[in-house]
Amino acid sequence: MKVGFIGLGRMGRGMASSVRRAGFEMIVHDVVATSGKPLLDAGASWADSPGTLAAQTDVVFTSLPTPADVEAVGFAPGGLAEGLRPGTAWFDLSTNAVSAVRSLHARLAKQGVDFLDAPVSGGPAGAASGKLAILVGGEKPVYDRFEHVLKAMGDQARYIGPIGAGSIAKLVHNCASTGLAVLLAEVFTMGVKAGVEPLALFEAIRQGATGRMRTFEVLGQRFLPGEFDKANFALRLVHKDISLGTQLGREYNVPMRMMNLVMADLDEAMNRGWGERDSKSVMALQVERAGLDPIKVPAEQIKAVVEKG
């Protein structure tokens, strides 16, 4: 089986490397040719275009930033649609719009090509280590046929349901995690302004009922140290994801008042030029609104609290 992989950024490079380490013959492509070097050094081959890659492979995986990028890789001149043959499959690992993946599925079915949405969760570290959830929507027999490739990428690859189900599950996840981050910023700044020292407050709420589920760990990762500039997951990407999630709510007439408030915060952060900062930088808006000085707890102190359990 020959595996094609397009999109070798921080997420894609880790996933593609896992597939190559599992022994699959691979062909790769990216708009930035130098990003393919680690894969080429590991024995993968390079394709000059998505269409050329598709013509040589049995299954293609894409990991791309936006729905527009997925559309272009699929159907722009030289795109995947020019090379995909009947019986081949395309798994899109991007966080995509539900309407977009359903449209791609229908269009490619006319060519006898199987398209499945397969967004992932776990961040660059999970992509590199294989500790990654892959949420797949599409035809179950196609998922079963390529499950062993998916499981080379992530330890939690699972079939969710028909086309679009994987994207719906991912948008639910990302809306929840982003909303929680904004809510935590709100209540935490209330506690600090009311007089509790930040590290002491973090240590205290971690041991409450909700804290024992480790819900509050997100505070220690970015918010307490006040470190937002070296992005693990860029704000512009979570802005896209939550936009897709609230759009899905509108399409199905589901009120999403809390997430629309979160979306307003994300819009404000983007308007400040924070798109390349970490997604949790949106939490810094609440510190500012609360009239607090920036919260900056030394990393070694946070680590000491976490290690105490």
C-alpha positions as CSV (number, residue, x, y, z in Angstrom):
1,M,0.0,0.0,0.0
2,K,1.3,3.4,-1.0
3,V,0.3,6.3,1.3
4,G,0.2,9.9,0.2
5,F,0.5,12.8,2.6
6,I,-0.1,16.5,1.9
7,G,0.5,19.2,4.5
8,L,3.7,18.9,6.4
9,G,3.3,21.6,9.0
10,R,3.7,21.1,12.7
11,M,0.8,18.6,12.8
12,G,1.2,17.0,9.4
13,R,4.9,16.4,9.7
14,G,4.4,14.4,13.0
15,M,1.6,12.3,11.6
16,A,3.3,11.6,8.4
17,S,6.5,10.6,10.2
18,S,4.5,8.1,12.4
19,V,3.2,6.5,9.2
20,R,6.6,6.3,7.7
21,R,8.1,4.8,10.9
22,A,5.4,2.1,10.7
23,G,6.9,1.0,7.4
24,F,4.5,2.3,4.8
25,E,5.8,3.4,1.5
26,M,5.1,7.2,1.3
27,I,4.8,10.0,-1.2
28,V,4.6,13.5,0.3
29,H,3.9,17.1,-0.8
30,D,3.7,20.6,0.7
31,V,3.6,24.1,-0.7
32,V,6.9,24.7,1.2
33,A,9.2,22.1,-0.3
34,T,11.8,22.3,2.5
35,S,9.2,21.0,5.0
36,G,9.4,17.6,3.4
37,K,13.1,17.1,4.2
38,P,12.6,15.0,7.4
39,L,10.3,12.6,5.5
40,L,12.6,12.4,2.5
41,D,15.5,11.7,4.8
42,A,13.4,8.9,6.3
43,G,12.8,7.3,2.8
44,A,9.6,9.0,1.5
45,S,9.4,10.2,-2.0
46,W,8.4,13.7,-3.2
47,A,5.5,14.6,-5.5
48,D,5.5,18.0,-7.3
49,S,1.7,18.4,-7.1
50,P,-1.3,16.9,-5.3
51,G,-2.5,15.4,-8.6
52,T,0.8,13.7,-9.2
53,L,0.8,12.4,-5.7
54,A,-2.7,11.0,-6.0
55,A,-1.9,9.1,-9.2
56,Q,0.8,7.1,-7.4
57,T,-1.0,6.3,-4.1
58,D,-3.8,4.1,-2.7
59,V,-4.8,6.5,0.1
60,V,-4.2,10.2,0.6
61,F,-4.1,12.1,3.9
62,T,-4.3,15.9,4.0
63,S,-3.5,18.1,7.0
64,L,-4.3,21.7,6.1
65,P,-5.2,25.0,7.8
66,T,-8.6,26.0,6.4
67,P,-11.5,24.7,4.3
68,A,-10.3,26.9,1.4
69,D,-6.9,25.1,1.5
70,V,-8.6,21.7,1.4
71,E,-10.8,22.8,-1.6
72,A,-7.7,24.1,-3.4
73,V,-5.7,20.9,-2.8
74,G,-8.6,18.9,-4.1
75,F,-9.9,20.8,-7.1
76,A,-7.5,23.6,-8.2
77,P,-5.4,22.8,-11.3
78,G,-3.0,20.0,-10.5
79,G,-5.2,19.0,-7.5
80,L,-6.0,15.6,-6.1
81,A,-9.1,15.2,-8.2
82,E,-7.0,15.0,-11.3
83,G,-5.0,12.0,-10.0
84,L,-7.4,10.1,-7.7
85,R,-8.5,6.8,-9.2
86,P,-11.7,4.8,-8.6
87,G,-11.2,2.7,-5.4
88,T,-8.7,5.1,-3.8
89,A,-9.5,7.1,-0.6
90,W,-8.9,10.5,0.7
91,F,-8.9,11.2,4.5
92,D,-8.9,14.9,5.4
93,L,-7.3,15.3,8.8
94,S,-8.0,19.0,8.9
95,T,-10.7,20.7,11.0
96,N,-13.1,21.5,8.3
97,A,-16.7,22.8,7.8
98,V,-19.3,20.1,7.9
99,S,-20.9,21.4,4.7
100,A,-17.5,21.4,3.0
101,V,-16.7,17.8,3.8
102,R,-20.2,16.6,2.7
103,S,-19.8,18.5,-0.6
104,L,-16.3,16.9,-1.2
105,H,-17.7,13.5,-0.4
106,A,-20.5,13.9,-2.9
107,R,-18.3,15.3,-5.7
108,L,-15.6,12.6,-5.3
109,A,-18.2,9.8,-5.2
110,K,-18.9,10.6,-8.8
111,Q,-15.3,9.6,-9.6
112,G,-15.6,6.4,-7.5
113,V,-13.3,8.0,-4.9
114,D,-14.0,7.7,-1.1
115,F,-13.7,10.9,0.9
116,L,-13.7,10.7,4.7
117,D,-13.4,13.5,7.2
118,A,-10.9,12.6,9.9
119,P,-10.0,15.6,12.1
120,V,-7.5,15.1,14.9
121,S,-7.0,16.3,18.4
122,G,-3.8,16.2,20.4
123,G,-1.7,19.1,19.2
124,P,1.8,18.9,17.7
125,A,3.1,16.9,20.6
126,G,0.4,14.3,20.1
127,A,1.0,14.2,16.4
128,A,4.7,13.6,17.0
129,S,4.2,11.0,19.7
130,G,1.2,9.1,18.3
131,K,-1.0,10.1,21.3
132,L,-3.7,11.5,19.1
133,A,-7.4,11.2,18.6
134,I,-8.6,10.7,15.0
135,L,-12.4,11.2,14.6
136,V,-13.6,9.7,11.3
137,G,-16.8,10.2,9.4
138,G,-17.7,8.4,6.2
139,E,-18.3,4.8,5.0
140,K,-17.4,2.3,7.7
141,P,-16.0,-0.3,5.2
142,V,-13.5,2.3,3.9
143,Y,-12.5,3.2,7.5
144,D,-12.0,-0.5,8.2
145,R,-9.8,-0.9,5.1
146,F,-7.4,1.8,6.2
147,E,-7.7,1.6,10.0
148,H,-4.3,0.2,10.3
149,V,-2.8,3.3,8.7
150,L,-4.8,5.6,10.9
151,K,-3.7,3.6,14.0
152,A,-0.1,4.2,12.9
153,M,-0.8,7.9,13.4
154,G,-2.9,8.0,16.5
155,D,-3.7,5.7,19.5
156,Q,-7.3,6.8,19.5
157,A,-8.5,6.4,15.9
158,R,-12.2,5.7,15.8
159,Y,-15.1,5.6,13.5
160,I,-17.8,8.2,14.5
161,G,-20.5,7.8,11.8
162,P,-21.5,9.0,8.3
163,I,-19.7,11.7,6.5
164,G,-19.4,14.9,8.6
165,A,-19.7,13.1,11.9
166,G,-15.9,13.4,12.6
167,S,-16.0,17.1,11.9
168,I,-19.1,17.6,14.1
169,A,-17.4,15.8,17.0
170,K,-14.2,17.9,16.6
171,L,-16.1,21.1,16.5
172,V,-18.0,20.1,19.7
173,H,-14.6,19.4,21.3
174,N,-12.9,22.6,20.3
175,C,-15.9,24.8,21.2
176,A,-16.0,23.2,24.6
177,S,-12.2,23.6,25.2
178,T,-12.1,27.2,24.0
179,G,-15.2,28.2,25.9
180,L,-13.8,26.6,29.0
181,A,-10.5,28.6,28.6
182,V,-12.4,31.9,28.4
183,L,-14.7,31.0,31.3
184,L,-11.7,30.0,33.5
185,A,-10.0,33.3,32.7
186,E,-13.2,35.1,33.8
187,V,-13.6,33.4,37.2
188,F,-9.8,33.4,37.9
189,T,-9.5,37.1,37.4
190,M,-12.4,37.6,39.7
191,G,-10.6,35.5,42.4
192,V,-7.3,37.4,42.0
193,K,-9.0,40.8,42.0
194,A,-10.9,39.8,45.1
195,G,-7.6,39.3,46.9
196,V,-6.3,35.7,46.4
197,E,-2.7,35.3,45.2
198,P,-2.7,33.7,41.7
199,L,-0.6,30.6,42.5
200,A,-2.5,30.0,45.8
201,L,-5.8,30.2,43.9
202,F,-4.6,27.8,41.3
203,E,-3.4,25.4,43.9
204,A,-6.8,25.6,45.8
205,I,-9.2,25.2,42.9
206,R,-7.2,22.2,41.5
207,Q,-8.2,20.3,44.6
208,G,-12.0,20.9,44.4
209,A,-14.4,18.5,42.8
210,T,-14.1,19.9,39.3
211,G,-10.3,20.5,39.8
212,R,-9.8,16.8,40.7
213,M,-10.9,16.0,37.1
214,R,-7.9,18.1,36.1
215,T,-10.2,20.7,34.4
216,F,-8.1,23.5,35.6
217,E,-4.7,22.3,34.3
218,V,-5.2,24.6,31.3
219,L,-4.6,27.6,33.7
220,G,-1.1,26.3,34.4
221,Q,-0.1,25.8,30.8
222,R,-0.4,29.3,29.4
223,F,-2.5,31.6,31.6
224,L,-0.5,31.6,34.9
225,P,2.9,32.0,33.2
226,G,1.5,34.6,30.9
227,E,3.4,33.0,28.0
228,F,1.3,33.2,24.8
229,D,3.8,34.1,22.0
230,K,5.3,30.7,21.1
231,A,2.1,29.0,19.8
232,N,1.3,25.4,20.3
233,F,-2.0,25.9,18.5
234,A,-2.3,29.3,16.8
235,L,-5.2,31.7,17.7
236,R,-6.1,32.1,14.0
237,L,-6.7,28.4,13.8
238,V,-9.0,28.2,16.9
239,H,-10.7,31.3,15.5
240,K,-11.5,29.3,12.4
241,D,-12.6,26.3,14.4
242,I,-15.0,28.2,16.7
243,S,-16.3,30.1,13.6
244,L,-17.2,26.7,12.1
245,G,-18.8,25.5,15.3
246,T,-21.0,28.6,15.7
247,Q,-21.8,28.4,12.0
248,L,-23.0,24.8,12.5
249,G,-25.2,26.0,15.3
250,R,-26.8,28.5,13.1
251,E,-27.4,26.0,10.3
252,Y,-29.3,23.8,12.8
253,N,-31.0,26.6,14.7
254,V,-29.2,25.8,17.9
255,P,-28.8,28.8,20.2
256,M,-25.1,29.2,21.2
257,R,-25.1,32.3,23.3
258,M,-22.0,31.4,25.4
259,M,-20.0,30.4,22.3
260,N,-21.0,33.6,20.5
261,L,-19.6,35.5,23.4
262,V,-16.4,33.5,23.1
263,M,-16.4,34.2,19.4
264,A,-16.5,38.0,20.2
265,D,-13.4,37.6,22.3
266,L,-11.7,35.7,19.6
267,D,-12.6,38.4,17.1
268,E,-11.1,41.0,19.4
269,A,-7.9,39.1,19.9
270,M,-7.6,38.6,16.1
271,N,-8.2,42.3,15.6
272,R,-5.3,43.0,17.9
273,G,-3.0,41.1,15.6
274,W,-2.7,38.1,17.8
275,G,-3.4,35.5,15.1
276,E,0.0,33.8,15.4
277,R,0.0,33.8,19.2
278,D,-1.1,30.7,21.1
279,S,-4.9,30.1,21.1
280,K,-5.0,30.6,24.9
281,S,-3.9,34.3,24.4
282,V,-7.6,35.1,24.2
283,M,-7.6,34.6,28.0
284,A,-5.3,37.7,28.4
285,L,-8.2,39.9,27.3
286,Q,-10.0,39.1,30.6
287,V,-6.9,40.0,32.7
288,E,-6.9,43.4,31.0
289,R,-10.6,43.9,31.3
290,A,-10.4,43.1,35.0
291,G,-7.9,45.9,35.5
292,L,-5.1,43.5,36.7
293,D,-1.5,43.7,35.9
294,P,-0.4,40.8,33.7
295,I,-0.4,37.5,35.7
296,K,3.1,36.0,35.4
297,V,3.8,33.1,37.8
298,P,7.3,31.6,37.4
299,A,7.2,28.2,35.6
300,E,9.1,26.4,38.3
301,Q,6.5,27.4,40.9
302,I,3.6,26.1,38.7
303,K,5.5,22.9,38.2
304,A,6.0,22.4,41.9
305,V,2.2,22.8,42.5
306,V,1.4,20.3,39.7
307,E,3.9,17.8,40.9
308,K,2.4,17.8,44.4
309,G,-0.7,16.3,42.8
